[in-house]
């Protein structure tokens, strides 16, 4: 399916008598809150035990590079598994896949807690990533089901932002649990969270896939799509003729087809730069944990408290970036309607207009972050830089998936998993190389290199913005040729 820029000329809610969704604004907020909780639980599974890496290294008698492999292994499966699970939601629906993922997370976290060998940690971390990491991209797909371009940025910003809240604050919670018990309790804690969310999702998460429930006024046929909360909707499940169902001709299920979306130049030109920014943020969080422990002698609890800086940044960045995306889109849309209604809105500029500003901030903060660690400067400066890196990462992490879903509305599960594949894949590469980069380049050189890569990525985004009108026109021309 190719992007369709003409969809911006259509009303956001279709015919006036048929709303885009039967959900009220309050119900949308509840759905966003629930999805945010699920996203936080998924995101926190990766870094929550980072504060205990030194303890686990001693427990299993392995080197720092070997214990870092538990992080790398997770990132590899975090990159790949959404391609299969998230793409499946475009075919079987969102609700059953979410429930399976949460159930898998519950069981595997218990298995991690009772593991007594290093190889078992590696194995179960891979399995954990396979089940819980797809929840991140599935959340974006669910949001796209009950939102339009007009309000998607705000809701998607909240959900995507709070995914990183889980990563920002989870080391603190991990430190609290570890200091009270030990590293095994961290995984029991995650299992409890997954179990509670599984129960809540089973009761309160309705199916939202528009080919199955339309604007959610269609009662689903299959039992696994029916949530007990449908009783609350009552008479609003009134579309017995199924007139609001969307009919999209998807090709047969083939997860590898997701990767082919990269053939569109606008996808690669924005996905790679945002992935480098995410990788920079990921390794900065790992460095913050290990360096505060080994170079500054901080206790596990004290390290956890230091993670409040990036944690607060995720909350502020999530809220502000979502508001900026909605405001930018609505302003450009109003200008377009006042000037020339026949001209499609440039969705690339609507989503990426302010991309370069936070990426510059991230690059500058990364350089200072790395050199302050290398020179053993004040921890206060390091935490301020960690705050800025995290805050500036929020906008790309929100803008890029929102743009991809806007351009490929019928394949929201696939493009969300592609976004996850890109950013986690790049983060995996740099996380695997972090120890060797630290030894050869030192921390100052490592983060200067990352800043340079971010700046190179900015060239790609700038070129995309400069050529966006021509690119979208070419897409529309090819679409007309295919239709004819």
Secondary structure, DSSP 8 states (H G I E B T S, - for coil): ----GGGGGS-TTSSTTS-S-S--HHHHHHHHHHHHHHHHHHHHHHHTTGGGHHHHHHHHT--HHHHHHHHHHHHHHHHHHHHHHHHHHHHH-SHHHHHHHHHHHHHHHHHHHT--SHHHHHHHHHHHHHHHTHHHHHHHHHHHHH--HHHHHHHHHHHHHHHHHHHHHHHHHHHHHHHHS-HHHHHHHHHHHHHHHHHHHHHH-----HHHHTTTTS--SSGGG--TTHHHHGGG---TT-TT-------S--GGGGGGGGGSHHHHHHHHHHHHHHHHHHHHHHHHHHHHHHTS---HHHHHHHTHHHHHHHHHHHHHHHHHHHHHHHHHHHHHHHH-TTS---HHHHHHTTHHHHHHHHHHHHHHHHHHHHTT--HHHHHHHHHHHHHHHHHHHHHHHHHHHHH-GGGHHHHHHHHHHHHHHHHHHHHHHHHHHHHHHHHHHHHHHHHHHHHHHHHHHHHHHHTHHHHHHHHHHHHHHHH-
